[in-house]
Amino acid sequence: MTTTISIENLKCGGCAATIKKGILAIDSVESIEVDVDTSEVIVSHLENVVDKIKDKLSSLGYPESGDKNTIVHKAKSFVSCAVGRLEN
C-alpha cells in the first residue's frame, strides 16, 4: 500500500530527515519519501498503519493538513527540524 499525507510545518531537509527516521520506526513501513516543496509524505507500507503514521507525524510537530496546528505542534516541528539538521 502507498499513502500520501499532506502535512503542516514542513520547512526543510532537516524536517524531512526527522520525519523519515520517525516513520521508518513504525512496523510494516517499507519506505518513505518527503517532498519539501509540496509538504507531502509518501509512505509505502504492508499493513494499514495510516493512523499510526498520522499520530507519529503529529507527535513530531507535523500534523496532517486540515488538522489543528497548535503552537505546540509548531514548537515541536522547530525542534524536530533542528535535530534533523544536526543528524543529517
TARA-V186510 format. One record per helix or strand of 2 or more residues. SS is the DSSP state (H for helix, E for strand). FROM is the first residue (numbers start at 1). TO is the last residue. If there is no record, write none. Layout:
# TARA-V186510
<<SS FROM TO> <SS FROM TO>>
This chain:
# TARA-V186510
<<E 2 7> <H 13 24> <E 29 35> <E 40 45> <H 50 60> <H 71 87>>
